[in-house]
Amino acid sequence: MLISAILLFAITAVGGLILASKVLGGKFASWTISLLHASAGAAGLILLIIEAIHGTGGSRVTASLALLIMAALGGFYLASYHIREKIAPKGFVIIHASLAVIGFLILLTVLLGI
């Protein structure tokens, strides 16, 4: 289940890079990519929550989950801009991405046994 979550987050990250490049370039992001980004991220979070409930991976899974939940909450805030057809604040996009990347990297350490 951990590998599936990591793969979903990797797909989410690719979409996030595309979305962030648009927003940081001052352009409106694609709805299709936004919805795929959110869906893959949500599916990854569900798998990670199940993993955390089972207790596998220890505190690093919990830390990763906490960071990714914070990133998801930030994603809802960014989506509110998208719904209003406004370009999201660049600083908040960077914070959202940073939380997600750190959470993802921590999750990778669990898989790689580092």
C-alpha positions as protocol buffer text, in pm:
chain_id: "A"
residue {
  index: 1
  type: MET
  ca { x: 0 y: 0 z: 0 }
}
residue {
  index: 2
  type: LEU
  ca { x: 293 y: 232 z: 73 }
}
residue {
  index: 3
  type: ILE
  ca { x: 428 y: 190 z: -279 }
}
residue {
  index: 4
  type: SER
  ca { x: 86 y: 270 z: -427 }
}
residue {
  index: 5
  type: ALA
  ca { x: 64 y: 584 z: -214 }
}
residue {
  index: 6
  type: ILE
  ca { x: 410 y: 693 z: -326 }
}
residue {
  index: 7
  type: LEU
  ca { x: 321 y: 635 z: -692 }
}
residue {
  index: 8
  type: LEU
  ca { x: 3 y: 840 z: -653 }
}
residue {
  index: 9
  type: PHE
  ca { x: 199 y: 1121 z: -487 }
}
residue {
  index: 10
  type: ALA
  ca { x: 455 y: 1107 z: -769 }
}
residue {
  index: 11
  type: ILE
  ca { x: 174 y: 1152 z: -1023 }
}
residue {
  index: 12
  type: THR
  ca { x: 39 y: 1432 z: -805 }
}
residue {
  index: 13
  type: ALA
  ca { x: 380 y: 1597 z: -805 }
}
residue {
  index: 14
  type: VAL
  ca { x: 402 y: 1596 z: -1184 }
}
residue {
  index: 15
  type: GLY
  ca { x: 64 y: 1766 z: -1205 }
}
residue {
  index: 16
  type: GLY
  ca { x: 170 y: 2006 z: -933 }
}
residue {
  index: 17
  type: LEU
  ca { x: 481 y: 2106 z: -1127 }
}
residue {
  index: 18
  type: ILE
  ca { x: 270 y: 2183 z: -1433 }
}
residue {
  index: 19
  type: LEU
  ca { x: 18 y: 2381 z: -1228 }
}
residue {
  index: 20
  type: ALA
  ca { x: 284 y: 2571 z: -1034 }
}
residue {
  index: 21
  type: SER
  ca { x: 470 y: 2666 z: -1352 }
}
residue {
  index: 22
  type: LYS
  ca { x: 150 y: 2819 z: -1488 }
}
residue {
  index: 23
  type: VAL
  ca { x: 65 y: 3009 z: -1170 }
}
residue {
  index: 24
  type: LEU
  ca { x: 422 y: 3126 z: -1111 }
}
residue {
  index: 25
  type: GLY
  ca { x: 423 y: 3244 z: -1473 }
}
residue {
  index: 26
  type: GLY
  ca { x: 114 y: 3452 z: -1400 }
}
residue {
  index: 27
  type: LYS
  ca { x: -125 y: 3233 z: -1598 }
}
residue {
  index: 28
  type: PHE
  ca { x: -446 y: 3054 z: -1504 }
}
residue {
  index: 29
  type: ALA
  ca { x: -391 y: 2682 z: -1444 }
}
residue {
  index: 30
  type: SER
  ca { x: -574 y: 2406 z: -1630 }
}
residue {
  index: 31
  type: TRP
  ca { x: -893 y: 2275 z: -1470 }
}
residue {
  index: 32
  type: THR
  ca { x: -829 y: 1924 z: -1598 }
}
residue {
  index: 33
  type: ILE
  ca { x: -480 y: 1905 z: -1449 }
}
residue {
  index: 34
  type: SER
  ca { x: -605 y: 2066 z: -1126 }
}
residue {
  index: 35
  type: LEU
  ca { x: -873 y: 1800 z: -1084 }
}
residue {
  index: 36
  type: LEU
  ca { x: -631 y: 1516 z: -1164 }
}
residue {
  index: 37
  type: HIS
  ca { x: -377 y: 1665 z: -921 }
}
residue {
  index: 38
  type: ALA
  ca { x: -637 y: 1684 z: -645 }
}
residue {
  index: 39
  type: SER
  ca { x: -778 y: 1337 z: -715 }
}
residue {
  index: 40
  type: ALA
  ca { x: -440 y: 1164 z: -717 }
}
residue {
  index: 41
  type: GLY
  ca { x: -337 y: 1350 z: -402 }
}
residue {
  index: 42
  type: ALA
  ca { x: -659 y: 1255 z: -223 }
}
residue {
  index: 43
  type: ALA
  ca { x: -622 y: 889 z: -322 }
}
residue {
  index: 44
  type: GLY
  ca { x: -262 y: 893 z: -197 }
}
residue {
  index: 45
  type: LEU
  ca { x: -372 y: 1046 z: 132 }
}
residue {
  index: 46
  type: ILE
  ca { x: -637 y: 778 z: 181 }
}
residue {
  index: 47
  type: LEU
  ca { x: -378 y: 504 z: 129 }
}
residue {
  index: 48
  type: LEU
  ca { x: -135 y: 680 z: 361 }
}
residue {
  index: 49
  type: ILE
  ca { x: -401 y: 717 z: 631 }
}
residue {
  index: 50
  type: ILE
  ca { x: -470 y: 342 z: 607 }
}
residue {
  index: 51
  type: GLU
  ca { x: -95 y: 277 z: 631 }
}
residue {
  index: 52
  type: ALA
  ca { x: -69 y: 499 z: 940 }
}
residue {
  index: 53
  type: ILE
  ca { x: -369 y: 329 z: 1105 }
}
residue {
  index: 54
  type: HIS
  ca { x: -203 y: -10 z: 1056 }
}
residue {
  index: 55
  type: GLY
  ca { x: 105 y: 129 z: 1228 }
}
residue {
  index: 56
  type: THR
  ca { x: 353 y: 34 z: 960 }
}
residue {
  index: 57
  type: GLY
  ca { x: 635 y: 275 z: 894 }
}
residue {
  index: 58
  type: GLY
  ca { x: 632 y: 434 z: 1236 }
}
residue {
  index: 59
  type: SER
  ca { x: 668 y: 800 z: 1313 }
}
residue {
  index: 60
  type: ARG
  ca { x: 799 y: 894 z: 970 }
}
residue {
  index: 61
  type: VAL
  ca { x: 474 y: 783 z: 808 }
}
residue {
  index: 62
  type: THR
  ca { x: 285 y: 993 z: 1064 }
}
residue {
  index: 63
  type: ALA
  ca { x: 511 y: 1295 z: 1002 }
}
residue {
  index: 64
  type: SER
  ca { x: 472 y: 1256 z: 628 }
}
residue {
  index: 65
  type: LEU
  ca { x: 96 y: 1226 z: 667 }
}
residue {
  index: 66
  type: ALA
  ca { x: 81 y: 1542 z: 879 }
}
residue {
  index: 67
  type: LEU
  ca { x: 277 y: 1743 z: 623 }
}
residue {
  index: 68
  type: LEU
  ca { x: 74 y: 1609 z: 332 }
}
residue {
  index: 69
  type: ILE
  ca { x: -252 y: 1689 z: 511 }
}
residue {
  index: 70
  type: MET
  ca { x: -129 y: 2045 z: 565 }
}
residue {
  index: 71
  type: ALA
  ca { x: -40 y: 2062 z: 195 }
}
residue {
  index: 72
  type: ALA
  ca { x: -388 y: 1932 z: 108 }
}
residue {
  index: 73
  type: LEU
  ca { x: -553 y: 2197 z: 323 }
}
residue {
  index: 74
  type: GLY
  ca { x: -342 y: 2455 z: 145 }
}
residue {
  index: 75
  type: GLY
  ca { x: -458 y: 2300 z: -181 }
}
residue {
  index: 76
  type: PHE
  ca { x: -820 y: 2368 z: -84 }
}
residue {
  index: 77
  type: TYR
  ca { x: -725 y: 2731 z: -29 }
}
residue {
  index: 78
  type: LEU
  ca { x: -556 y: 2743 z: -370 }
}
residue {
  index: 79
  type: ALA
  ca { x: -861 y: 2579 z: -527 }
}
residue {
  index: 80
  type: SER
  ca { x: -1075 y: 2861 z: -388 }
}
residue {
  index: 81
  type: TYR
  ca { x: -877 y: 3099 z: -609 }
}
residue {
  index: 82
  type: HIS
  ca { x: -919 y: 2867 z: -903 }
}
residue {
  index: 83
  type: ILE
  ca { x: -1297 y: 2855 z: -852 }
}
residue {
  index: 84
  type: ARG
  ca { x: -1306 y: 3236 z: -844 }
}
residue {
  index: 85
  type: GLU
  ca { x: -1099 y: 3236 z: -1164 }
}
residue {
  index: 86
  type: LYS
  ca { x: -816 y: 3427 z: -999 }
}
residue {
  index: 87
  type: ILE
  ca { x: -447 y: 3345 z: -1003 }
}
residue {
  index: 88
  type: ALA
  ca { x: -335 y: 3214 z: -666 }
}
residue {
  index: 89
  type: PRO
  ca { x: -72 y: 3399 z: -461 }
}
residue {
  index: 90
  type: LYS
  ca { x: 274 y: 3281 z: -568 }
}
residue {
  index: 91
  type: GLY
  ca { x: 403 y: 3263 z: -212 }
}
residue {
  index: 92
  type: PHE
  ca { x: 124 y: 3033 z: -108 }
}
residue {
  index: 93
  type: VAL
  ca { x: 187 y: 2808 z: -409 }
}
residue {
  index: 94
  type: ILE
  ca { x: 549 y: 2776 z: -294 }
}
residue {
  index: 95
  type: ILE
  ca { x: 444 y: 2696 z: 65 }
}
residue {
  index: 96
  type: HIS
  ca { x: 194 y: 2435 z: -59 }
}
residue {
  index: 97
  type: ALA
  ca { x: 454 y: 2274 z: -282 }
}
residue {
  index: 98
  type: SER
  ca { x: 723 y: 2281 z: -12 }
}
residue {
  index: 99
  type: LEU
  ca { x: 502 y: 2101 z: 240 }
}
residue {
  index: 100
  type: ALA
  ca { x: 412 y: 1839 z: -19 }
}
residue {
  index: 101
  type: VAL
  ca { x: 771 y: 1783 z: -132 }
}
residue {
  index: 102
  type: ILE
  ca { x: 902 y: 1748 z: 225 }
}
residue {
  index: 103
  type: GLY
  ca { x: 619 y: 1507 z: 311 }
}
residue {
  index: 104
  type: PHE
  ca { x: 688 y: 1306 z: -4 }
}
residue {
  index: 105
  type: LEU
  ca { x: 1062 y: 1288 z: 66 }
}
residue {
  index: 106
  type: ILE
  ca { x: 1002 y: 1167 z: 420 }
}
residue {
  index: 107
  type: LEU
  ca { x: 772 y: 900 z: 281 }
}
residue {
  index: 108
  type: LEU
  ca { x: 1044 y: 794 z: 36 }
}
residue {
  index: 109
  type: THR
  ca { x: 1286 y: 744 z: 327 }
}
residue {
  index: 110
  type: VAL
  ca { x: 1043 y: 493 z: 474 }
}
residue {
  index: 111
  type: LEU
  ca { x: 1029 y: 298 z: 149 }
}
residue {
  index: 112
  type: LEU
  ca { x: 1406 y: 311 z: 94 }
}
residue {
  index: 113
  type: GLY
  ca { x: 1483 y: 230 z: 456 }
}
residue {
  index: 114
  type: ILE
  ca { x: 1707 y: 533 z: 496 }
}
